[in-house]
Structure formats: structure tokens, C-alpha cells
Amino acid sequence: MTQTPLRRTARSLPIALLRARETVMGPVRDMLAKSGVNEQKWRVLRVLDESGPLDQSLLAERACLQLPSLTRILRAMEDQALITRQTDDADRRRSIVTISEAGRAVLADHAAEAAEVFAKLEASYGRERLEQLLDLLEDLNRADKPG
């Protein structure tokens, strides 16, 4: 039986994606270190601010978090008054999460610095290439979804 050789790690998609993630997230983590909000909480706040109130399952999907992790994160965010949770009147098993004014303030406090981080990345990589990369990553994500 012939074994197919593995790709070299320098050309491995999973490793390349992890390296790219660190390139992007390093400056974001540095920015957030001053706020007491980690990158997972930041994603939750961004998603809620953009979309409005969401049930926990949809929020987990959009913020790229596992539901059990999100549940733990939301408890901490509630303690920090960054979000509120209410039971859905139509389905008592569902919890609806809403960003609070304190959560919006965290986003506002970091908006300029976040824009600066992205502008530096865009300047070094190129706006057109960055948009193309985002399109390619969206295509890759859709390719893995059934239907």
C-alpha cells in the first residue's frame, strides 16, 4: 500500500491559516489587553452590535464559538454588564442575548484603534488583495457546507 506524502508544513492550509490568524489577531489582542475584554468577548460584542439581539445558538455560529464555550463567556459578560440575556417568550428554552450600553461603549472605546489595526494590515497587504482574500475564504467556507 502506497502512502500519500503529507504536504510540507510551509504549504499546509491548516498551518497557513493559523499563521495568518496570528498575524491578524496579534495586534487585536494587544489592543484588547487594555480593556479587560478578550478576543472571544470582542467577537460576541461585534456580532451583537452588527446584528441586534440573537439567540445563543445563532450567536455561537456567527461569533465562531462552540455553544458550551459561549455559555461560559456570556456568564462573564453578564457579570461585566456587557450583555443582557432574556428568555424567549415564544420558546422558554431559548435565551436571547442583547448588547448593553456598556458593551457598545467597549466597542466605541476601541473603534479608532481597531480601524487603525485594519488600516495597517490593508496598507501592507493591499486593499484589493485583502478583499480577494476575504472572498476566497468565504468561498472556502461555503464549499464545506452542504447544499
Secondary structure, 3 states (H helix, E strand, C coil): CCCCCCCCHHHCHHHHHHHHHHHHHHHHHHHHHCCCCCHHHHHHHHHHHHHCCEEHHHHHHHCCCCHHHHHHHHHHHHHCCCEEEEECCCCCCCEEEEECHHHHHHHHHHHHHHHHHHHHHHHHHCHHHHHHHHHHHHHHHHHCCCC
